[in-house]
Amino acid sequence: SDEILSFQPLADNNAVSANPHIPSVSASAVLGESASMPDDVPICKGHDFNTACTSDKDNIDSIMDSMLTTGFQATNLGKAVEEIKRMRAMISTP
């Protein structure tokens, strides 16, 4: 399967789904079992602001590079930054 996330309903004897105050549909959708992520998926870790950079440009570049592993929306921003860098490199090559 190409799915990263999969839906697995909770068992009827699960403490959450057995609770009459939590609708089973909600419990299954929100509190379902987790699935392992594939090995090739980057770990979400974000930027390490404790690392010192030698210049403001290095610091901004470092923050932009870390967007790839910050979260879903930031990952897409990071991909856009990589594409812009690729395009700029193409312009500077003869």
C-alpha positions as CSV (number, residue, x, y, z in Angstrom):
1,S,0.0,0.0,0.0
2,D,1.2,3.5,-0.8
3,E,-0.7,5.0,2.2
4,I,1.4,6.7,4.8
5,L,-1.5,6.8,7.3
6,S,-4.1,4.1,7.6
7,F,-7.4,3.9,9.4
8,Q,-7.9,1.1,11.9
9,P,-11.1,1.2,14.0
10,L,-10.8,0.6,17.7
11,A,-11.8,-2.8,19.0
12,D,-15.2,-3.0,20.8
13,N,-13.5,-3.9,24.1
14,N,-11.1,-1.0,23.9
15,A,-11.4,1.3,27.0
16,V,-12.1,4.3,24.8
17,S,-14.7,2.7,22.5
18,A,-16.4,1.1,25.5
19,N,-16.9,4.5,27.1
20,P,-20.6,5.5,26.5
21,H,-19.7,9.2,26.7
22,I,-17.5,9.0,23.6
23,P,-19.3,8.3,20.3
24,S,-17.6,5.3,18.6
25,V,-17.3,7.1,15.3
26,S,-15.4,9.9,17.0
27,A,-13.3,7.5,19.0
28,S,-12.3,5.6,15.9
29,A,-11.6,8.7,13.8
30,V,-9.6,10.5,16.4
31,L,-8.2,7.9,18.7
32,G,-7.5,5.1,16.2
33,E,-4.4,2.9,16.4
34,S,-1.2,4.4,15.1
35,A,0.7,2.9,12.2
36,S,4.5,2.9,11.8
37,M,5.9,5.3,9.3
38,P,8.0,4.0,6.4
39,D,11.8,4.1,7.0
40,D,12.4,6.6,4.1
41,V,10.1,9.3,5.7
42,P,12.2,12.1,7.3
43,I,11.8,12.6,11.0
44,C,9.9,15.8,12.0
45,K,12.4,17.8,14.1
46,G,12.4,21.4,13.1
47,H,15.1,24.0,13.4
48,D,17.7,23.8,16.2
49,F,17.9,27.5,17.4
50,N,20.8,26.6,19.7
51,T,23.2,26.1,16.9
52,A,25.3,29.2,16.2
53,C,25.7,30.4,12.6
54,T,28.5,32.6,11.4
55,S,26.3,35.2,9.7
56,D,22.6,36.2,9.3
57,K,22.6,34.7,5.8
58,D,23.8,31.4,7.1
59,N,21.2,31.6,9.9
60,I,18.4,32.3,7.4
61,D,19.6,29.5,5.1
62,S,19.7,27.1,8.0
63,I,16.2,28.0,9.1
64,M,14.9,27.6,5.5
65,D,16.7,24.2,5.1
66,S,15.1,23.0,8.4
67,M,11.6,23.7,7.0
68,L,11.8,20.3,5.3
69,T,11.6,18.5,8.6
70,T,9.4,21.0,10.6
71,G,5.9,19.9,9.7
72,F,3.5,19.5,6.8
73,Q,3.1,23.1,5.8
74,A,6.7,24.0,6.5
75,T,7.8,20.9,4.5
76,N,6.1,22.3,1.5
77,L,7.7,25.7,2.1
78,G,11.1,23.9,2.4
79,K,10.4,22.2,-1.0
80,A,9.7,25.5,-2.5
81,V,12.9,27.0,-1.1
82,E,14.8,24.0,-2.6
83,E,13.2,24.6,-6.0
84,I,14.1,28.3,-5.9
85,K,17.7,27.4,-5.0
86,R,17.8,25.0,-7.9
87,M,16.4,27.6,-10.3
88,R,18.9,30.2,-9.1
89,A,21.8,27.7,-9.6
90,M,20.6,27.1,-13.2
91,I,20.7,30.9,-13.9
92,S,24.2,31.2,-12.6
93,T,25.6,28.3,-14.7
94,P,26.7,29.2,-18.3
